[in-house]
Amino acid sequence: MSSIHFNKQVFISTLKTSNLIVYAVTPVALMLTLIFQGMIKGNLKPEYFGYALIVSVAFCVWAYVDHKFRQMGAERAKANLERMDE
């Protein structure tokens, strides 16, 4: 059996990246995926890039709203704990 070495520290440090990096890399990855699919199938249409941009913007908006709501939830939980301690 062959063993595959997996560096856990690389995976953990990747999870600690800032959201800005995730927002920037996701559209690029989506566009590259479209280009590869277009090269393989040969039927790449310009509309697909428009759809990909719309999806990327929707992802960024969703991630931003999710981040803000998580911050608000954490602040509320902290405030509730402080009230309970009094």
C-alpha positions in Angstrom: 0.0 0.0 0.0 1.3 3.4 -0.8 1.1 6.1 1.8 0.2 9.7 0.8 1.8 12.4 2.9 -0.6 15.1 3.8 0.7 18.3 5.3 -2.0 19.3 7.8 -0.5 22.7 8.5 -0.9 23.8 4.9 -4.6 22.9 5.1 -5.1 24.6 8.4 -3.3 27.8 7.3 -5.5 27.8 4.1 -8.6 27.9 6.2 -7.3 31.0 8.0 -7.0 33.1 4.9 -8.9 36.4 4.7 -12.3 36.6 3.0 -10.9 39.1 0.5 -8.6 36.3 -0.9 -11.6 34.0 -1.2 -13.7 36.6 -3.0 -10.9 37.3 -5.4 -9.9 33.7 -6.2 -13.4 32.3 -6.7 -14.3 34.3 -9.9 -10.8 33.6 -11.3 -11.3 29.8 -10.7 -14.8 29.9 -12.2 -13.4 31.7 -15.4 -10.6 29.2 -15.7 -13.0 26.3 -15.4 -15.1 27.8 -18.2 -12.1 28.2 -20.4 -11.0 24.6 -19.8 -14.5 23.3 -20.5 -14.6 25.4 -23.7 -11.3 24.1 -24.9 -12.4 20.5 -24.3 -15.9 20.7 -25.8 -15.2 23.5 -28.3 -18.5 25.3 -27.8 -17.6 28.2 -25.5 -20.1 31.1 -25.8 -19.5 34.6 -24.5 -22.8 34.5 -22.6 -21.3 31.9 -20.3 -18.7 34.4 -19.0 -21.6 36.8 -18.2 -23.4 34.1 -16.3 -20.2 33.3 -14.4 -19.7 37.0 -13.5 -23.3 37.1 -12.2 -22.7 34.0 -10.1 -19.4 35.4 -8.8 -21.1 38.6 -7.7 -23.9 36.7 -6.1 -21.4 34.6 -4.2 -19.5 37.7 -3.0 -22.7 39.4 -1.8 -23.9 36.2 0.0 -20.5 35.7 1.7 -20.4 39.4 2.8 -23.9 39.3 4.3 -23.1 35.9 5.9 -20.0 37.4 7.5 -21.9 40.4 8.8 -24.7 38.3 10.3 -22.2 36.0 12.0 -20.5 39.1 13.5 -23.8 40.4 14.8 -24.7 36.9 16.2 -21.4 36.8 18.1 -21.9 40.2 19.5 -25.4 39.3 20.6 -24.2 36.1 22.3 -21.4 38.1 24.1 -23.9 40.7 25.3 -26.3 38.0 26.5 -23.5 36.3 28.5 -22.5 39.7 30.0 -26.1 40.3 31.1 -26.3 36.8 32.6 -23.1 37.4 34.6 -24.6 40.5 36.3 
